[in-house]
Amino acid sequence: MSTPPNAADDTNVDAAPDTEVDHATDTEVDHAEMPDLDQAEDAEVSPAPDTEVDPPGADQDPSTSSGDVGPDSGGEDEQDFPSYPSFASYPGAPQAAPALPTAVVTSDGSRACPNCAEPLEAWAGFCENCGQSLTPSAPMPKGPVRSGSQRTRRAGLPGVDDKPRHPCAECGGQVGADNYCEQCGAKAPNARDHFREAPANWVAGVCDRGIRHSRNEDALALSADTEPGGRAVLIVCDGVSNADDSHIASLAAARTARGVLTVNRPNGVGVEASRVAAISQAITDAAAQANQAVIDKSDTESANPPSCTFAVAVLDGDTLVYGNLGDSRVYWIDDEPGASRQLTTDDSIAQTRITMGVEREIAENGPQAHAITKWLGRDAPDLTPNVGSTELTGSGWVLVCSDGLWNYASDADGIAGLVHEAIERNPGNRRVRSLAVSLVRWARQQGGKDNITVALARIGEFDADHGATELLDRSEVLAQEGTAT
């Protein structure tokens, strides 16, 4: 997450690590249906065709993980997804998830949440009041919890459809219509926590809650021509963590900007300079309309209105036009070692320090490292994005990401090393979707202290065994199912 100036570093914003477990089903969700920007953050989201969510086991501890199927180990990412930590970490060994606390024993012998002091049952694996995940201190009793307890009183809200739901990820019990387990009271995850988009076989992205945050305030929105090398739009927004409803703001901004840049395909007057200028102006217009979308979703009475970063890459043949507000980034990851570049420049306190001569590693890990100086929102000081362009002469990857990825590998060579090693470890990661998933998993393995979003577009030749041909059938299936762009 990013924070505005004079705000605390976002790593101190969360109440406690591992506040939820991401166990959503591995189905795909349509842009138009997933999720409704106006619904509560804990509401269940209806699945639809072009966005996927993770199955049970996504936050499983490495010691309990079984199987090595997936993009880092030679398996198929379109098949069942094992837990994130089961995949090889590069570089370095995967970090074990922090142990969950147990309920504290109070003076009268009862138990309470160690985070908010809410009374709990001994077998509770989740505090309904604050969301803290727990290690139960007693086995689950057989049969339903006694009538009237905190674990059952939320069930059966009127007007909620009683549609089939997946078993509780904590205890296997039945999830009620209010999205809480009727057995242990655990809150069921929703599709906003982890989703994927793949509008074409050469463009894909993954947006994930990470490990430590209680909700996903990142967002992405993608569109692409079917034919590789055509027009593509990749947008990533990162909600400001200490502002109200930033998970709503980021999704509204990303989708609105995508709509502007997808409907408006400027080409200028036919010469390259004119085409670049027209696309650059379209990015500026998209930022303005995205900002209005954020304002429209804001509570006018809020003293701390929602806000988010904005990063966009527009590909048109060999031309890449990019822009940003805040510290979400656009990179060019070249297939040739040493030729990768960070294209955008952050609007942040850290970048100001780097410009003054402070070493990158020190600046990006110092006080207020993630405090941003530009953003989208009602209180935004400047809505003019930093826009640039480049001609892509080689083969490689356009990468748009939030700081949840670059927290762990900031410079272009560091991220390029991750990409090249991921493909070397498993040639299946030449698939765009697989590589995006692999990078997100790697960031989770490093601690997942922030939401993580990765959007990729492949430029140049695909591998004959692992590229466009193999993914084409999947893309056609999605198109037949009504994939939104």
N, C-alpha and C positions, 0 to 999 in steps of 0.2 A: 504494500500500500504506500501511497505517497501522502505527505502531509504538507499543509501550507506553511509559510514562514512562521517562526516562533512557536511551532508546535513540537511536541515531543516526538522523538524517533518512533516510527510505527511499530518497532519491535516491542515497545512497552505498552502498546495500546490494548492488547488482548488480556483477558482476564486470566486465562490458564491454557496450557497446551492441550491439543487433542480434544477440543470441546465437542466434536462430533465425529462420527465415523461415516465415511462415504461408501455406502453400500447400494447405491441405486442400480437399477437394472441396465443391462447392456443393450438398450434399445435406442433408436434414433428419433430425434424430435424436430419438428418443423419450425422454421423461424416464426411463423405466424402464431404458433400455439405455445411455445416454450421460451420462458415463462411469461405470464401476464404481468406487465409492469406494475399494475395496480393492486395485485394480490399481496397478502402478507408473506413475509419472507419464509415462513414455515409451512406455507400451503403446498400441497402436493401438486406437481406439474404434469399435465397430460403428455405422454410421449407421442412423437410424430417423426416423420421420416429423415430429416437431414442432420440431426444432432444426436449424439450418443451419450449415455451416462454409464458410470461404472457399476459393476455387479457387486454382490456381497464379497467382502474380503479386501477391499481396496486399501484399508489402513491397517491390515493385519501385521502383527509383529513378525520380523524376519525369522524368529526362532520357531514360529508356528506355520510358516509358509511352506507350501508343498508345490512341487512342479516348477519347471523352468520354461514355461511357454510364453512367447511374446517377442517383441521386436529386438530385445537385446540378447536373446538366447537362441534364435533360429526358429521360433514358433510363428504362428499366424496371428497378427493383431486383430483380424476380423473374427477370430474364434473367441473362446472363453478368455476373459482377462483375469489372471491371478492377481494376488496382492502386489502393490508397487514394489515393496522391498525385495521381492523374489528375483528382480532383474539385476544384472551386473551393474555395478557402479563404476563410472570412469570419470575423472581419475580418482583413485583412492577407494577405500572400502566403504560400503554403505553404513550410515549411522543408524544405530538402533533407536527406535522411537522411545521417548522418555516414559518411564513407568507411571502408570496412573495412580493418583492418591486414593486412599480409602476414606470412608466416612469417619469423622471424629466422634468419640464417645463423650457425651455431655455429662454434667454433674449428676443428673437424675438417671443415668444409665442408658438413655436413648442415644440415637445417632443423628448426626447433622452433616450437611455439606461443608467440607473444609474451606470452600471458597466464599459462600454466602450465608452459612449457618442455617439454611433451610432444613427442617426436620426430614429425615430419610428413613426408609426401611433398611435393614441390615444387608439385604440382598440387592439393593439398588445399584444399577450400573450407570446411572445417569441422573443428574439433578434437574428436575423439571423447571426449577426457578431460574437458574443461571446458565444451564447447559453444560456444566462441568461433567466430563466423563469420569467414572470411578471404577476402582477394583472392588467388587462385592466382598463383604466381610463375612457373609453367611450364604449357604446354598439357597437357591430359589425354592420356595415351598411349592408343593404340588397343588394344582388347581388354581383358580383365580384368586387374586388378592382380595381381602375382605371388603365387603361393600362399604362405600363411603370414604375409602382411603384416597390419598392424593393421586394414586396411580390409576384410579378408575373414574374419578368424577368428571373428567373432561370428555369421556366417551359419549357418543350419540348426540352430537350437536345437531339441532334441527336444520333442515335445508341443505345438508351435505349429502351428495350422492354416495350411496353405499356400493361403490364399484370395487371389483377385486383388487387386493393389494398384496404385495409380497410379504412374506413372513418377516417378523422383527429381526433385524440384523444382530441384536444383542442376545436375545434368548430364544428366538424361533417362534414366539407367540404371535397372536393375531394383532395386526395393526388396525385400529379403529378408524372411523370416518373422520375423526379430528386429526389424523396423522400421528397419533401416539399409540404405543403398544398397550394393549389392554391388560397384558400380563406384568410387565416390568416398568411401564411408564416411559420407556425410551422414545425419544422423538425420531420419527423416520426421516431419512434424508430426502431431499428433493432434487430434481434434475438441474437446478441452478448451481448445485455444488460442483458438478463436473459435466461438461458437455463438449461435443466436437462438431465441427462443420467440415464438409468436404464437397464444395460445389462442383468440383471437377477433379480429374485424376491427377492434376499437377498442382493443385492448391488445396490445403487442408489446415486445420488448426484445432487446438485443444485449450480449453479454459477450465482450470481446476482450483478448488478451494485451498489446496495445500494441507498442511498438517495442523498448524497452530491456530489459524483463524477460525472463528465460529461460523462464518458465512463467506461466500465468494463475492467479493466486490469488484472483481475483474469482469471484463466482457470482451467478446470479439464478434466481428461480423465480416463475412467473406462473400465475395461473388467472383465468378470467373466464366469466361467463354469455355466451351467444351474443348476446343482445340488448344493444345499447349502452345504457348507463345502468343496467344491473343491478349485480350484485355482482362485484367484481374484487379480487384480491389481488396486490400487486407487492412482491417482496422482493429486496433486494440485500445481499450480504455481501462484505466485503473482507478477505481473509486477512492477518494480521499478518506482514509480510515477514521479520522476523528470528526467527520461531518455527518449530518443526518442522512439516512437513506441513500448512501452513495452506491449501494448495489443496484438501486433502481436507476440512478443517474447514469451510471456507466453503460448499462444495457440500452437505455433510451438514446444516449449519445451515439453509441456504435451503430445501432440499427438505423437511426436517422441519417447519419453520415453516409452509410452504405447506400441508402435509398437515393440520396442526392447524387452520389458519384456513379451509381449504376444507371440511373435514368439519364443523367447528363453525361454524354460521351463526347466531350469537346475535342475537336481536331484542328482548331485554328483555321488558317487560310491555306493549309497544304504544305507549308514548309516546317522544318523541325522546330525552329525557334518559336514559331507561332503556336505549334501544337503544345510544346512544353508550357508556354505562357498561359494557354487556355486551361490546361490541366491544373496548373498551379492556382489559377483563380478559382477553379472548381473546388479545390481543396480548401481554400479560404472560405468559400461560400458554405461548404459542408460543415466546417468548424462553427460558423455562425449559426447554422440551422441546428446543429447538434447542441449548441449552447442553449438555444431556445427550447429544445426538447427537455433539457435538464431543468430549466426554469419552470416549464409546464408541469413537471413532476414534483416540483418543490412546494413545501408548505410555506405560504407567504408570511406566516407568523414565526417561522423558524429563525432563531438567532444564529444558527450554524447550518446554513442551507447546503444541500448535497452538491458535490463537485467531483470532478474526475480529470484524469489526464486524457490525452488524445494523441495517437500515433497512426499514421496512414501511409500505405504504399500503393501507388497506382502504376500498374504495369501495362504498357502498350507496345507490344513487340519487344524491341531491344531497349526501349526507353523506360526508365524508372523515375517517377516523380514522387517525392515523399515530403512529409511534413509532420510537425509535432508541437504539442503544448505540454509542458511537464517533463517527466522523466521516463515515459515509455519510449522505446527505441526502435529504429529501423537499422538493420545491418545488411551488408552484402557479404555472404560467405562463399568465397571462391573455391572451386575445386582444387586450385593450385595453392599449395602451402605458402603463407606469407603475403597473399594478395587480398585478403579479406579486409573489410573496412566497416567502421561504425559510421553511418551516414548522417544521422541526426545528432544534434547537440542538445543536451538536457537544459531545461529551464529549472535550475535547482541551486540551492546553496552550495552543494558539493561541486557542481560545475563552475560556479563562481570562484571557488577556492582553487580548482584546477587551473582556471584561466590565470589566476594570480601566481601560479607556480608551485602550488602544493601538489605532491605526488598523488596520483589517482587513488591508490590503495588507501592512503591516509585520509584523503578528502571524502571518499565514499564510505568510510567507516568511522568518521568523526561525528561530533555533535551535530544534530539536525541534518545528517547526511541525506535524508529523504525529504527534507523540506523543499517544496517546489515554489517557484516564483510566477508561474503561469498555469492556468487550469481552466476548465469549463465549469460554469456555474453562475448563479445570480450575483455573487460577489467577485467575479473574475476581474482582475485589473487590466487585462490585455488579451483580446481574442485573436490577435494576429499570429497565425502559426508560423514557425520557422520552416520555410519551404526550399527545397533544392531538387536537383535532378542529376542523373548520370546515364551514360550509355553503357549497357552491359555487353561487353565484347567477348567474354568467355562463358563458361558454364559454371553453375553454382546454385545458390539458394538465396532468395530474398527472405529475410527473417524479420518479423515484427513481434516484439515481446514486451511484457511488463517487467518490472524490477524483480518479480519473483523468480525469474530465470537469471538475469544478469547480476543479481546479488551474489551469486556463487561463481560467476565467470564474466567479468565486466568487459574487458577489452575484446576486440574483434578476433585476435589470434586465439584467445582463450576459448571463445565460443566455437570458433572454427575447429579447434582441436577436439572439442566434444563431438561435433558433427562428424568429422572424419573418423574418429575412433569408434563412434556408434556404428558407422557403416562398415568399418573394418571388422568389428566384432560380429556383426550380423548383416550380411548383404541385403536382407529383407528391409533394412532401414533405408534403402534407396527409394522405397515407397514413401511418398510425402506424408501420408497419414501416420505411418509407422514411425518415421523420424520425429514428428511432432510429439507423439505419445512418449517416445523414448526420452526426449529432452525434458518433458514434464516429469517423468518418473525419476530422472536423474536429480532434478531440483528437489523433489520430495525426499530423496535419499540423503541429500545434504542437510536436511532438517525441515524443509518446507515451511519456513517461518513466515512466508507471505503467500498470498494467492499467486498462481502461476498461469500465465497465458503465453502460448507459442502459436504463431501463424506463419506458414511457410508457402512459398511458391518455388517450383523447380524451373530453372532456366537452363536450356541446352538439352543435350541428349539424355534420354533415360537409359538405364541399363536394360539390355534386351531381355534378361531373365527376371528382373525385379521392378520394371518400370511401368510405362504407360500401357503396354499391351495387357499385362496381367491385371491391372486395375480397371481397365476399360469396362469389363463386364459388370463390376461393382458399381461403377458410375452410371451405367445404363439402367441398372436396377433401381438406383436412387431416383433417377430421372422419371422412370415409369411410376414410382411411388409418389411423385409430386414434390420433388426437392425444390425448396424455395431458394431464390438467389437474392 
